[in-house]
Amino acid sequence: MYPADYLLGIDKADAGDPSDGFEALMFSDKNAFESLPEEVQQELIKEMNERIEFLAYKQKNKDKK
């Protein structure tokens, strides 16, 4: 289960094929996301971007070892 799935209340069985990558993350349950208040949507987007940046940084530094 992706972290965003948990935040959006998406069950692993409903999340789609994980090999779908970006599209699976962004569109696995668009209606659930759109039903959230605007400020919650913005906070979720911010948190997801921060997590992605952290993981990219972590991967980049892992490759240097």
LUMNUZA-689018 format. One line per field, with one value per residue: residue number from 0; x, y negated, z of N, C-alpha, C, O, CB in turn; chain; residue in three letters. Coordinates in pm, whole numbers. Glycine has a CB too. Example, Ala and Ser with C-alpha at 12.3 -4.5 7.8 and 13.67 -1.06 7.14 Angstrom:
seq	(0, 1)
n_xx	(1319, 1285)
n_yy	(569, 225)
n_zz	(780, 708)
ca_xx	(1230, 1367)
ca_yy	(450, 106)
ca_zz	(780, 714)
c_xx	(1320, 1290)
c_yy	(330, -3)
c_zz	(780, 787)
o_xx	(1424, 1341)
o_yy	(332, -114)
o_zz	(846, 804)
cb_xx	(1131, 1408)
cb_yy	(447, 60)
cb_zz	(905, 572)
mol	(A, A)
type	(ala, ser)
// end
This chain:
seq	(0, 1, 2, 3, 4, 5, 6, 7, 8, 9, 10, 11, 12, 13, 14, 15, 16, 17, 18, 19, 20, 21, 22, 23, 24, 25, 26, 27, 28, 29, 30, 31, 32, 33, 34, 35, 36, 37, 38, 39, 40, 41, 42, 43, 44, 45, 46, 47, 48, 49, 50, 51, 52, 53, 54, 55, 56, 57, 58, 59, 60, 61, 62, 63, 64)
n_xx	(85, 56, 180, 12, -222, -308, -358, -566, -754, -766, -805, -570, -644, -799, -629, -509, -278, 48, 256, 183, 289, 340, 84, -85, -44, -137, -397, -548, -770, -938, -1182, -1208, -995, -1072, -1297, -1206, -1154, -1030, -802, -702, -643, -433, -243, -194, -82, 149, 279, 318, 490, 712, 786, 851, 1069, 1245, 1286, 1405, 1640, 1754, 1792, 1973, 2197, 2247, 2338, 2591, 2752)
n_yy	(118, -220, -521, -740, -611, -513, -757, -849, -661, -429, -98, 169, 356, 204, 27, 61, 174, 185, 146, -52, -290, -637, -717, -540, -621, -887, -872, -668, -690, -926, -1053, -1028, -1187, -1437, -1480, -1568, -1849, -2160, -2267, -2039, -1882, -2036, -2019, -1745, -1715, -1869, -1716, -1476, -1560, -1641, -1394, -1248, -1401, -1357, -1077, -1064, -1207, -1041, -807, -902, -957, -704, -573, -683, -558)
n_zz	(0, -84, 78, 27, -35, 211, 344, 188, 236, 83, 3, -32, -226, -392, -504, -751, -1006, -889, -1064, -1230, -1158, -1151, -1247, -1112, -851, -859, -960, -846, -680, -752, -697, -418, -333, -439, -287, -48, 172, 40, 176, 299, 79, -30, 177, 174, -83, -46, 155, 16, -190, -37, 72, -160, -251, -37, -56, -309, -260, -66, -218, -409, -250, -154, -377, -401, -219)
ca_xx	(0, 130, 142, -102, -341, -351, -416, -691, -845, -776, -765, -470, -711, -858, -525, -464, -150, 157, 346, 133, 373, 286, -61, -152, -37, -215, -534, -609, -904, -951, -1303, -1179, -910, -1151, -1397, -1141, -1152, -917, -682, -652, -581, -306, -151, -158, 10, 275, 341, 362, 607, 824, 826, 916, 1200, 1328, 1323, 1499, 1767, 1805, 1840, 2092, 2308, 2271, 2416, 2727, 2828)
ca_yy	(0, -345, -612, -822, -525, -514, -889, -863, -555, -335, 38, 219, 424, 103, -68, 84, 239, 97, 119, -169, -402, -770, -723, -468, -707, -1009, -855, -546, -723, -1070, -1102, -1040, -1305, -1557, -1500, -1629, -1996, -2216, -2279, -1903, -1844, -2106, -1961, -1613, -1737, -1914, -1601, -1380, -1618, -1633, -1253, -1213, -1467, -1286, -947, -1088, -1244, -920, -719, -964, -938, -560, -538, -736, -473)
ca_zz	(0, -89, 187, -13, -27, 351, 373, 114, 274, -27, 34, -125, -336, -480, -545, -887, -1025, -847, -1175, -1302, -1117, -1124, -1271, -1003, -733, -874, -1004, -795, -631, -774, -630, -275, -318, -468, -183, 67, 169, -35, 260, 321, -48, -42, 274, 123, -195, 13, 222, -86, -256, 57, 82, -286, -250, 60, -112, -419, -196, -2, -324, -468, -158, -146, -494, -384, -126)
c_xx	(89, 89, 21, -231, -397, -421, -550, -792, -866, -724, -668, -535, -769, -753, -478, -328, -37, 254, 300, 208, 298, 135, -137, -155, -133, -363, -603, -747, -923, -1072, -1280, -1096, -991, -1259, -1339, -1151, -1023, -790, -621, -584, -443, -202, -104, -58, 147, 349, 393, 487, 730, 876, 900, 1056, 1295, 1376, 1421, 1637, 1833, 1862, 1967, 2213, 2343, 2361, 2562, 2814, 2898)
c_yy	(-124, -433, -697, -741, -526, -646, -909, -754, -452, -199, 87, 286, 325, 12, -50, 151, 145, 66, 0, -295, -529, -776, -651, -554, -825, -985, -731, -573, -875, -1127, -1121, -1165, -1433, -1583, -1563, -1781, -2045, -2223, -2141, -1853, -1907, -2051, -1823, -1623, -1779, -1797, -1499, -1431, -1611, -1490, -1209, -1274, -1397, -1152, -961, -1123, -1122, -824, -771, -940, -791, -516, -583, -646, -361)
c_zz	(0, 29, 151, -7, 114, 383, 305, 147, 165, 19, -73, -247, -436, -544, -688, -888, -985, -960, -1258, -1263, -1086, -1141, -1161, -878, -744, -903, -950, -737, -634, -700, -480, -249, -335, -362, -57, 58, 102, 51, 289, 194, -61, 55, 228, 8, -142, 77, 121, -157, -166, 68, -44, -290, -154, 4, -227, -363, -135, -107, -387, -380, -140, -260, -484, -298, -196)
o_xx	(186, -25, -64, -338, -517, -528, -637, -903, -974, -612, -680, -486, -787, -787, -412, -270, -26, 328, 373, 193, 204, 65, -244, -255, -203, -445, -707, -834, -924, -1066, -1328, -1122, -981, -1307, -1413, -1155, -920, -682, -499, -480, -346, -86, 13, 39, 250, 469, 502, 581, 839, 997, 1002, 1152, 1412, 1494, 1512, 1738, 1954, 1969, 2059, 2321, 2458, 2449, 2648, 2937, 2965)
o_yy	(-131, -423, -724, -795, -539, -647, -978, -754, -392, -188, 50, 272, 359, -70, -138, 181, 36, -32, -44, -398, -530, -834, -697, -558, -858, -1071, -691, -485, -941, -1238, -1219, -1240, -1526, -1695, -1607, -1836, -1979, -2188, -2130, -1788, -1840, -2037, -1789, -1548, -1729, -1780, -1444, -1355, -1579, -1468, -1140, -1207, -1378, -1119, -879, -1075, -1101, -767, -694, -907, -758, -432, -526, -656, -281)
o_zz	(75, 76, 237, 23, 135, 443, 357, 94, 156, 68, -190, -359, -553, -629, -742, -784, -1041, -951, -1348, -1329, -1006, -1057, -1121, -807, -648, -871, -1003, -743, -530, -647, -422, -155, -255, -350, 31, -52, 108, 3, 303, 200, -98, 19, 243, 3, -189, 56, 140, -181, -212, 73, -35, -329, -186, 15, -241, -413, -150, -87, -415, -430, -113, -242, -551, -302, -131)
cb_xx	(-97, 106, 260, -82, -308, -231, -320, -662, -976, -698, -887, -378, -821, -957, -409, -459, -133, 231, 357, -16, 471, 351, -95, -81, 106, -157, -537, -520, -926, -962, -1418, -1106, -794, -1216, -1463, -993, -1164, -952, -717, -766, -670, -325, -219, -283, -45, 249, 241, 250, 580, 781, 703, 832, 1185, 1251, 1199, 1447, 1744, 1693, 1734, 2071, 2275, 2138, 2353, 2721, 2737)
cb_yy	(0, -417, -703, -877, -381, -492, -998, -861, -612, -385, 132, 319, 515, 20, -56, -47, 286, 158, 241, -188, -430, -871, -661, -333, -758, -1090, -852, -482, -667, -1101, -1006, -914, -1302, -1544, -1368, -1585, -2055, -2355, -2350, -1808, -1886, -2256, -1950, -1537, -1845, -2025, -1535, -1354, -1763, -1685, -1163, -1261, -1615, -1264, -873, -1201, -1352, -851, -704, -1115, -1000, -481, -597, -875, -417)
cb_zz	(123, -224, 222, -155, -70, 445, 330, -33, 312, -152, 43, -54, -283, -403, -453, -964, -1170, -733, -1263, -1277, -1222, -1215, -1406, -975, -713, -984, -1151, -691, -487, -924, -652, -222, -420, -604, -148, 77, 313, -86, 393, 363, -167, -16, 413, 77, -292, 119, 315, -189, -296, 195, 105, -406, -210, 190, -158, -511, -87, 79, -430, -490, -23, -148, -617, -324, -21)
mol	(A, A, A, A, A, A, A, A, A, A, A, A, A, A, A, A, A, A, A, A, A, A, A, A, A, A, A, A, A, A, A, A, A, A, A, A, A, A, A, A, A, A, A, A, A, A, A, A, A, A, A, A, A, A, A, A, A, A, A, A, A, A, A, A, A)
type	(met, tyr, pro, ala, asp, tyr, leu, leu, gly, ile, asp, lys, ala, asp, ala, gly, asp, pro, ser, asp, gly, phe, glu, ala, leu, met, phe, ser, asp, lys, asn, ala, phe, glu, ser, leu, pro, glu, glu, val, gln, gln, glu, leu, ile, lys, glu, met, asn, glu, arg, ile, glu, phe, leu, ala, tyr, lys, gln, lys, asn, lys, asp, lys, lys)
// end
